[in-house]
Amino acid sequence: MTMPAAASKGPITVTGAWARPTIAKMKISAAYFAATIADGATDTLIAAKTPVADKAELHQHIMQGDVAKMRPVDAVPLSPGHPVVFQPGGYHIMIMGVKNPPLREGTTFPLTLTFEKAGDVTVTVNVSKMGSGMSHGTMDHGKMDHGQHK
């Protein structure tokens, strides 16, 4: 069951889900959102999946010297009072092998986030261009190592 851009299950709330559109023959994108957990609870995001792509992985940008590198992570812990923001330059969901049709600005797709305790939380992701009202900081893509993601 697909839920709107804000979704909750048990103590978990996911808000502001968005992803970059794919262009030309590009088969990768990234999804971003904020995840919070209620007071007195803890949980861990352990997986993601979407029917619009072959694979969705938890990733994080890390700086090595002056080069930003994108690396998969096994899990992202949530604790009360500390929202985890998935955003450019930090944690994100790497969406690989995007199927046809590509992700176009103004469309939506379901993203299911799997938490260790709460289970699956499905949120509707809005596809929008970077810079369309979202805060992206001052990230320089010129020195970014995307590893095997081309």
C-alpha positions, 0 to 999 in steps of 0.5 A, a space after each residue: 500500500 502506497 502512502 503520501 509523501 509523509 508516512 508513519 508506522 508505529 514510532 517511525 515517521 518519514 516525511 519530505 520524500 523526493 528523488 532526482 529525475 533521471 535524464 537520457 539513458 541514465 539509470 540511477 537516481 537518489 531518494 531523500 527524506 527525513 526519518 524520525 522515531 518517537 520518544 522511548 523507541 529505537 529502530 534501525 533502517 536496514 533496507 529499501 526497495 522500489 518497483 521502479 528500479 532493479 535495486 535500492 541501497 542505503 548509501 552515505 557520502 563521505 569525504 576523503 581529503 577533498 573528494 566526496 565518495 559514495 559508499 553503501 551502508 548496512 544500516 542507519 540507526 534512529 534514536 529519539 530527538 535526532 531526526 535522520 535526514 537523507 539529503 545530498 551530501 549525506 545519507 541517501 537511497 541510491 536507486 539503480 537500474 531505473 526501469 522504463 519509463 524513466 523518473 520524470 519531474 512531477 511524477 511519483 513512485 513508491 519507496 518501501 523502507 524496511 526497519 528492523 523492528 517496525 518492518 516496512 514503511 512505504 512512502 510516496 516519493 515526489 520526483 523533482 529537480 535539485 534546487 526546486 525548493 529543497 536545501 542542498 547546501 554547497 556540495 561540489 560535484 566536481 570532485 565526487 567519486 561515484 564508484 561503480 555507479 555510472 
